Amino acid sequence: MRFLHWMRLLPIVFGIRFPNMHVWLKKMFEFQRQHPVAAVSRALSLIRGNLITIIVFLVVGARSESFPFLWWIGGGFAFLLIVGVANWWRFLFKVENGELHIKSGVFVRKNLYLSKDRVQVIDITSGVLQRMFGLVRVDIQTAGSTSREAAIDAITIQKAQEINRLLRADEYADESEDQQFKPEEKPHKEFKLPAKELLIAASTSGSFGIALSILATVFSQIEPLISESELFEYLFETLPSQTDFIFFLTVIVIFVVFAWLLSFFSTLFSYGNFNLTVKENEMVITRGVFEKKRVTVPYNRIQAIHVAEGMIRQPLGYASVHLESAGYGDEAGTGSIVLFPLVKKSEVLSLLDEVVPSYQKEMSGLALPKRSLRRYLFRSTFLVTAATAVLYFWLELNNWIWIIPLLALFWGWLKYRAAAVAWAKGAFIFRSRTLSKSTAFINRNRVQNLTISQSPFQRWRKLCTAEIYVASGDRGKSFSVRDIEAETGIWLLNEMQRRKGSETKSEPLEKDDRIIELPGWNQAAN
């Protein structure tokens, strides 16, 4: 900063006039500060991150007569606002010579440097607060865990586009005026999510369980307050049958309905206005009703593609398509990006051919041997049956509770039927099931590691577990299939070690009667 000060004095000392010198020096040497609304955004982020703690604090404070409740509420929000203002004032950034430099931290000063060759994905989002002031948020994702700190909360869309341009490794070669204002290339293809599919996606969202757990947590904290207000007694009196069973069943139904509504509207607002734009070297995903989000993913960062068929969506013939990106990381550190939130299974392959034609999507594979079935059934039913037996004899429950182990048995059979592996020249397909059925497409040159492991019981049965790893987010991503033939595992290792250009031997696929075509959606549709 002293250097900048003395440079400003040059025209006065030497009597030299440089046109626009101050603007040029500011652009080259001075850091920029975010819009002041970033202080409020930071305070709201702190509230959202500690929402459960704040709710508990409010409930406890409201029940205490001696607790200065209103003073603590006002003081708490004032403190969060002060913290937000301090973070905003201490946050500085600049882009110079293809490098983003961020200074942040109130008490501990941090300096973050991100060079353009390490940038993986650039997200541009616009929440409700930012949109009120015509601002956006920029997240720069890199190959390290520091990507969570490379976020600029509130800047103009023009500055965001300029940062996006300057940090793109393939676009920074020339900064002449002609190239700086060169219009973007026209998109090759665009895919939108129709309103019908959006409603189905919201109705069958996998976030239902998360919403239910959030409601259960909140209810556990406010339940004492509801009990004191005699709400339970009022509901109990208004029910048509005053039995404990009907009462608790009604409470469960209310919880499920509220959780489904929360999941429905959350998905509806998140994936409304969904648009996938396919360009020559990258794809751009935009979505969101209130919070607009824009994700740019270069093709050379894609590590794997996997298709998820949820428990409700699979019988309806729908699936969601995800991709794993190297270096991309959300708040949980995962690199998974929703490529398309809902698509018919019969149309998945045609969509992938349009978006990622470099991936081989159909090949011959092997299902599991019959002796693997007992292991899947045992793992799915042992703990469930033991817990059911304890509850049945301890609480003297009805015999209908034994339906639960039968459902677990059926679920183990579904997991066995779903598991399969396939490999061809330069590509793998791994298919398995936990709650949802997942089919992963991985190119061999993207595989970080392939592991074949055996437990003592698997060694006795001549089985093994195959697990394949790809770079994704901060922690990586793995896909595994349990209890495949030990011989099949050896062939997978040989395929990984095969030199480029050599031919793949296919004896296992020629002599085995368990040959199937993966992923098999077209045959299912027919």
C-alpha positions in Angstrom: 0.0 0.0 0.0 2.9 2.4 0.7 4.2 1.6 -2.8 0.8 2.6 -4.3 0.8 5.8 -2.2 4.2 6.9 -3.6 3.2 6.0 -7.1 0.3 8.4 -6.8 2.7 11.2 -5.8 4.8 10.8 -9.0 2.7 13.3 -11.1 3.0 15.9 -8.4 6.7 15.5 -7.7 7.9 15.3 -11.3 5.1 17.3 -12.9 4.2 14.4 -15.2 0.6 13.8 -16.3 -0.5 10.2 -16.9 -4.1 9.9 -18.1 -6.2 7.5 -16.0 -3.2 6.6 -14.0 -5.2 6.3 -10.8 -7.6 3.9 -12.3 -4.8 1.8 -13.8 -3.0 1.6 -10.4 -6.2 0.7 -8.6 -6.9 -2.1 -11.0 -3.3 -3.4 -10.8 -2.4 -3.1 -7.2 -5.5 -2.4 -5.0 -7.7 -5.1 -3.5 -11.4 -4.9 -4.0 -14.1 -5.3 -1.3 -17.4 -7.0 -1.6 -20.8 -5.2 -1.6 -21.8 -4.3 2.0 -24.8 -6.7 1.7 -22.2 -9.4 2.2 -22.2 -8.5 5.9 -25.9 -9.4 6.1 -25.3 -12.5 4.0 -22.5 -13.7 6.3 -24.8 -13.2 9.4 -27.6 -15.2 7.8 -25.1 -18.0 6.9 -24.1 -18.1 10.6 -27.7 -18.4 11.6 -28.4 -21.1 9.1 -25.4 -23.1 10.1 -26.4 -23.0 13.8 -30.1 -23.2 13.3 -30.7 -26.1 15.6 -28.7 -24.6 18.4 -30.5 -21.3 18.1 -33.9 -23.0 18.2 -32.9 -24.9 21.4 -31.7 -21.6 22.9 -35.0 -19.9 22.0 -37.1 -22.7 23.4 -35.2 -22.9 26.7 -35.2 -19.1 27.0 -38.9 -18.8 26.4 -39.7 -21.3 29.2 -37.6 -19.5 31.8 -39.3 -16.7 33.7 -36.0 -15.2 35.1 -34.2 -15.4 31.7 -34.0 -12.0 29.9 -35.3 -13.5 26.7 -35.8 -10.5 24.5 -32.5 -8.9 25.5 -30.6 -12.1 24.6 -32.4 -12.3 21.2 -31.6 -8.7 20.4 -28.0 -9.1 21.6 -27.5 -12.3 19.7 -28.6 -10.9 16.4 -26.6 -7.7 17.0 -23.5 -9.8 17.6 -24.1 -11.8 14.4 -24.4 -8.6 12.5 -21.2 -7.2 14.0 -19.4 -10.4 13.1 -20.8 -10.2 9.5 -19.6 -6.6 9.2 -16.2 -7.4 10.5 -15.9 -10.3 8.1 -17.0 -8.1 5.2 -14.5 -5.4 6.1 -11.6 -7.7 6.4 -12.4 -9.7 3.2 -10.4 -8.4 0.2 -9.8 -10.0 -3.2 -8.1 -9.3 -6.5 -7.3 -11.1 -9.7 -3.9 -10.5 -11.2 -1.9 -12.4 -13.8 -4.4 -15.3 -13.8 -4.3 -15.7 -10.0 -7.0 -15.0 -7.4 -5.7 -13.6 -4.1 -8.1 -13.5 -1.2 -7.4 -11.9 2.2 -9.8 -12.9 5.0 -10.1 -13.4 8.7 -10.9 -11.0 11.6 -8.3 -12.1 14.2 -6.3 -14.6 12.2 -5.4 -13.2 8.8 -5.5 -15.7 5.9 -4.0 -15.3 2.5 -5.4 -17.6 -0.2 -3.8 -17.8 -3.7 -5.6 -19.7 -6.5 -3.9 -20.0 -9.8 -6.0 -20.4 -13.0 -4.5 -23.9 -13.8 -5.9 -25.2 -10.5 -9.4 -24.0 -10.9 -11.8 -26.9 -11.5 -15.3 -25.5 -11.4 -16.7 -22.0 -11.0 -20.2 -21.6 -9.5 -22.2 -18.4 -9.8 -25.3 -18.3 -7.6 -27.8 -15.6 -6.7 -29.8 -16.0 -3.6 -32.9 -13.9 -2.6 -30.8 -11.3 -0.8 -28.3 -11.0 -3.6 -31.0 -10.7 -6.2 -32.6 -7.8 -4.3 -29.4 -5.8 -4.9 -28.5 -7.2 -8.4 -25.6 -9.2 -7.0 -24.3 -12.7 -7.2 -22.0 -15.1 -5.3 -19.0 -16.7 -6.9 -17.5 -20.1 -5.6 -14.2 -21.1 -7.1 -13.6 -24.8 -6.7 -10.1 -26.2 -6.8 -8.4 -29.6 -6.4 -7.9 -29.0 -2.7 -10.1 -28.6 0.4 -9.3 -24.9 0.4 -12.0 -24.5 -2.2 -14.5 -23.8 0.5 -12.7 -20.6 1.4 -12.6 -19.3 -2.2 -16.1 -17.8 -2.2 -17.0 -14.2 -2.8 -20.5 -13.6 -1.4 -21.7 -10.3 -3.0 -20.4 -8.8 -6.2 -22.0 -7.6 -9.4 -22.6 -10.0 -12.3 -20.2 -8.0 -14.4 -17.4 -8.6 -11.9 -18.4 -12.3 -11.6 -18.2 -12.8 -15.3 -14.8 -11.0 -15.5 -13.4 -13.3 -12.7 -14.8 -16.3 -14.6 -13.1 -15.2 -17.7 -9.7 -14.4 -16.1 -9.6 -17.7 -14.2 -10.3 -19.9 -17.2 -7.0 -21.4 -18.2 -8.0 -21.7 -21.9 -9.3 -18.1 -22.1 -6.6 -16.1 -20.4 -4.0 -16.2 -23.1 -4.9 -12.8 -24.6 -6.4 -9.9 -22.8 -6.7 -7.5 -25.6 -9.8 -5.3 -25.9 -11.1 -7.3 -28.9 -10.9 -10.6 -27.0 -12.1 -9.1 -23.8 -15.5 -8.1 -25.3 -15.7 -11.0 -27.7 -19.2 -12.6 -27.5 -19.5 -16.1 -26.1 -19.9 -19.0 -28.6 -23.4 -20.1 -29.2 -24.4 -23.1 -27.2 -24.6 -26.4 -29.1 -27.5 -28.0 -27.3 -29.9 -27.2 -24.4 -31.9 -29.5 -22.2 -34.7 -28.3 -19.9 -36.7 -30.1 -17.3 -40.4 -30.1 -18.2 -42.9 -29.1 -15.6 -44.3 -32.7 -15.4 -40.9 -34.2 -14.6 -40.2 -31.4 -12.1 -43.3 -32.3 -10.2 -42.5 -36.0 -10.3 -38.9 -35.2 -9.1 -40.2 -33.1 -6.2 -42.8 -35.8 -5.2 -40.2 -38.6 -5.2 -37.3 -36.7 -3.9 -34.7 -38.6 -1.8 -34.5 -35.7 0.6 -37.6 -37.0 2.4 -35.6 -38.8 5.0 -33.5 -35.7 5.6 -36.6 -33.6 6.0 -38.1 -36.1 8.4 -34.9 -36.2 10.6 -34.9 -32.3 10.7 -38.5 -32.3 11.9 -37.9 -34.9 14.5 -34.9 -32.9 15.8 -36.9 -29.7 16.0 -39.9 -31.5 17.6 -37.7 -33.1 20.3 -36.6 -29.7 21.3 -40.0 -28.0 21.4 -42.0 -30.9 22.7 -41.8 -29.7 26.4 -43.2 -26.4 25.3 -46.1 -28.1 23.4 -46.8 -30.3 26.4 -47.1 -27.2 28.7 -49.5 -25.6 26.2 -51.9 -28.6 26.5 -51.9 -29.0 22.7 -51.6 -32.8 23.1 -54.7 -32.9 25.3 -56.6 -30.8 22.8 -55.7 -33.1 19.9 -56.5 -36.2 22.0 -60.0 -34.9 22.7 -60.8 -34.0 19.1 -59.8 -37.4 17.6 -62.7 -39.7 16.7 -61.3 -42.5 18.8 -59.6 -41.8 22.1 -57.0 -44.5 22.0 -53.3 -44.3 22.4 -52.7 -46.2 19.2 -54.9 -43.8 17.1 -53.3 -40.8 18.7 -49.7 -41.8 18.1 -50.6 -43.0 14.6 -52.0 -39.6 13.8 -48.9 -37.9 15.1 -46.7 -40.1 12.9 -48.9 -39.4 9.8 -48.7 -35.6 10.5 -44.9 -35.8 10.7 -44.7 -37.8 7.5 -47.0 -35.4 5.6 -45.0 -32.3 6.8 -41.7 -34.0 6.0 -43.0 -34.8 2.5 -44.2 -31.2 2.0 -40.8 -29.9 3.1 -39.0 -32.2 0.8 -41.4 -31.5 -2.1 -41.0 -27.7 -2.0 -37.3 -27.9 -1.3 -36.8 -29.9 -4.5 -39.2 -27.8 -6.4 -37.4 -24.5 -5.6 -34.0 -26.0 -6.0 -34.5 -27.5 -9.5 -37.1 -25.1 -10.9 -35.9 -23.4 -14.1 -33.4 -26.2 -14.7 -31.4 -25.8 -17.9 -28.4 -27.8 -19.1 -26.3 -26.1 -21.8 -23.8 -28.2 -23.7 -20.9 -26.3 -25.3 -17.8 -27.4 -27.1 -15.5 -27.8 -24.1 -17.8 -27.5 -21.1 -21.3 -27.8 -19.8 -23.3 -25.1 -17.9 -26.0 -26.1 -15.4 -28.4 -23.5 -14.2 -31.2 -24.1 -11.7 -33.2 -22.5 -8.9 -36.4 -20.5 -8.3 -35.4 -18.2 -5.5 -31.7 -19.0 -5.4 -30.3 -19.0 -8.9 -27.3 -21.3 -9.2 -25.0 -21.6 -12.2 -22.3 -24.4 -12.4 -19.7 -24.6 -15.2 -18.1 -28.0 -15.6 -15.3 -28.5 -18.1 -15.4 -31.9 -19.8 -11.8 -32.7 -18.9 -12.8 -32.5 -15.2 -15.5 -35.2 -15.4 -14.3 -38.4 -13.6 -17.4 -40.6 -13.7 -21.1 -40.7 -14.3 -23.6 -42.6 -12.2 -27.3 -43.0 -12.6 -29.4 -43.4 -9.4 -32.8 -45.1 -9.4 -34.6 -44.4 -6.1 -37.0 -46.7 -4.3 -40.0 -44.8 -5.6 -38.7 -43.6 -8.9 -37.5 -47.1 -10.1 -41.0 -48.6 -10.3 -42.2 -45.5 -12.1 -39.4 -45.9 -14.7 -37.4 -42.7 -13.7 -33.9 -42.0 -12.6 -31.5 -39.1 -11.9 -28.1 -38.6 -13.5 -25.1 -37.4 -11.6 -21.5 -36.8 -12.5 -18.3 -36.7 -10.4 -16.0 -33.8 -11.0 -12.3 -33.6 -10.0 -11.8 -30.8 -7.5 -15.5 -29.8 -7.2 -16.5 -29.7 -3.6 -19.7 -28.6 -1.9 -20.0 -27.9 1.8 -19.8 -31.6 2.6 -16.7 -32.0 0.5 -18.3 -34.2 -2.1 -17.8 -33.7 -5.9 -21.2 -35.0 -7.1 -23.1 -32.7 -9.4 -26.7 -33.4 -10.5 -26.5 -33.5 -14.3 -30.2 -34.1 -14.8 -32.6 -34.4 -11.8 -35.2 -36.7 -13.5 -35.3 -38.6 -16.8 -37.0 -41.7 -18.0 -34.7 -44.7 -17.9 -35.4 -45.5 -21.5 -34.1 -42.0 -22.4 -30.9 -42.0 -20.2 -28.6 -43.5 -22.8 -29.7 -41.1 -25.5 -29.3 -38.2 -23.1 -25.7 -39.3 -22.2 -24.9 -39.7 -25.9 -25.8 -36.1 -26.4 -24.0 -34.7 -23.4 -21.0 -37.0 -22.8 -20.4 -39.0 -26.0 -16.9 -40.0 -25.0 -18.3 -42.6 -22.4 -19.0 -46.1 -23.5 -22.5 -46.8 -22.1 -23.4 -50.4 -23.1 -21.3 -53.5 -22.7 -21.5 -57.2 -21.7 -21.1 -57.9 -18.0 -21.5 -60.6 -15.3 -24.1 -61.0 -12.7 -23.3 -62.5 -9.3 -23.1 -66.2 -8.8 -26.0 -68.0 -7.0 -23.8 -68.7 -4.0 -23.6 -65.0 -3.3 -27.4 -64.8 -2.6 -27.1 -66.3 0.9 -24.6 -63.7 1.9 -26.8 -60.8 0.7 -29.8 -62.3 2.5 -27.8 -62.8 5.7 -26.4 -59.3 5.8 -29.8 -57.7 5.1 -31.8 -59.8 7.7 -29.5 -60.7 10.6 -29.6 -57.5 12.6 -33.2 -56.7 11.6 -34.4 -60.1 12.7 -32.5 -59.9 16.0 -33.9 -56.4 16.8 -37.4 -57.5 15.9 -37.2 -60.5 18.2 -36.0 -58.4 21.1 -38.9 -55.9 20.6 -41.4 -58.7 20.1 -40.7 -60.5 23.3 -39.8 -57.4 25.4 -42.7 -55.2 24.5 -45.1 -58.1 23.7 -45.9 -56.7 20.3 -48.3 -58.0 17.7 -47.2 -60.8 15.3 -47.5 -58.3 12.4 -44.1 -57.0 13.4 -42.5 -60.1 11.7 -43.3 -58.4 8.4 -40.2 -56.3 8.9 -37.7 -59.2 8.6 -39.6 -60.5 5.6 -39.2 -57.0 4.0 -35.5 -57.1 4.8 -35.2 -60.5 3.2 -36.9 -59.1 0.0 -34.5 -56.1 0.1 -31.5 -58.4 0.3 -32.8 -60.3 -2.8 -33.1 -56.9 -4.6 -29.6 -56.0 -3.8 -28.3 -59.3 -5.1 -30.3 -58.9 -8.3 -28.9 -55.4 -8.9 -25.2 -56.2 -8.4 -23.2 -56.7 -11.6 -19.9 -55.6 -13.2 -18.9 -55.1 -16.8 -15.7 -54.1 -18.5 -14.6 -53.4 -22.0 -11.7 -51.7 -23.8 -11.0 -48.7 -21.6 -14.3 -48.6 -19.6 -16.1 -50.1 -16.6 -19.7 -50.3 -15.4 -20.3 -51.0 -11.7 -23.9 -51.6 -10.6 -25.1 -52.0 -7.0 -27.8 -51.0 -4.6 -28.0 -49.7 -1.1 -31.3 -47.8 -0.8 -31.2 -46.7 -4.4 -29.9 -48.6 -7.4 -26.7 -47.0 -8.8 -25.1 -47.6 -12.2 -21.7 -46.1 -12.6 -19.8 -45.5 -15.9 -16.1 -45.0 -15.5 -13.4 -44.6 -18.1 -10.2 -46.5 -17.4 -8.0 -43.4 -17.7 -10.0 -41.7 -14.9 -9.6 -44.6 -12.4 -7.4 -43.6 -9.4 -7.3 -47.1 -7.9 -9.0 -50.5 -8.2 -9.1 -52.7 -5.1 -10.0 -56.4 -4.9 -10.5 -57.6 -1.3 -11.5 -60.8 0.4 -12.8 -61.6 3.8 -12.2 -65.1 5.2 -15.8 -66.1 4.4 -15.4 -64.7 0.9 -12.1 -66.6 0.4 -13.9 -69.8 1.5 -16.7 -69.2 -1.1 -14.2 -68.0 -3.8 -15.8 -64.5 -3.8 -14.4 -61.0 -3.5 -15.4 -57.4 -3.4 -14.3 -55.0 -6.2 -14.1 -51.3 -5.4 -13.1 -48.6 -7.9 -12.0 -45.0 -6.9 -12.1 -41.8 -8.9 -11.1 -38.2 -8.0 -14.1 -36.3 -6.8 -14.4 -33.3 -4.5 -12.0 -33.3 -1.5 -12.4 -36.9 -0.5 -12.8 -38.9 -3.7 -15.6 -41.2 -4.7 -15.8 -45.0 -4.8 -18.1 -47.5 -6.4 -18.1 -51.1 -5.2 -19.8 -54.5 -5.9 -19.7 -57.2 -3.2 -19.4 -60.9 -3.6 -18.4 -61.2 -7.2 -16.5 -64.2 -8.5 -12.8 -64.2 -7.4 -11.9 -65.0 -11.0 -13.9 -61.9 -12.2 -11.9 -59.7 -9.7 -8.7 -61.0 -11.2 -9.9 -60.1 -14.7 -10.8 -56.6 -13.5 -7.3 -56.2 -12.2 -5.8 -57.5 -15.5 -8.0 -55.0 -17.4 -6.6 -52.1 -15.3 -3.0 -53.3 -15.9 -3.6 -53.9 -19.6 -1.4 -51.6 -21.7 -3.1 -49.1 -24.0 -3.7 -50.6 -27.5 -3.5 -54.3 -26.4 -6.5 -56.6 -26.9 -8.7 -57.6 -24.1 -9.2 -61.3 -23.6 -12.9 -62.2 -23.1 -12.9 -65.8 -22.0 -15.0 -65.2 -18.9 -17.7 -63.5 -21.0 -17.7 -66.4 -23.5 -18.0 -69.3 -21.2 -20.1 -67.9 -18.3 -23.9 -68.4 -18.3 -24.4 -65.3 -16.2 -23.7 -62.9 -19.0 -26.0 -59.8 -19.0 -26.1 -56.6 -21.0 -25.4 -53.5 -18.9 -27.1 -51.2 -18.1 -30.1 -53.0 -19.7 -32.6 -50.1 -19.6 -33.4 -50.4 -23.3 -34.2 -54.1 -22.9 -36.4 -53.3 -19.8 -38.2 -50.7 -21.8 -38.9 -53.1 -24.6 
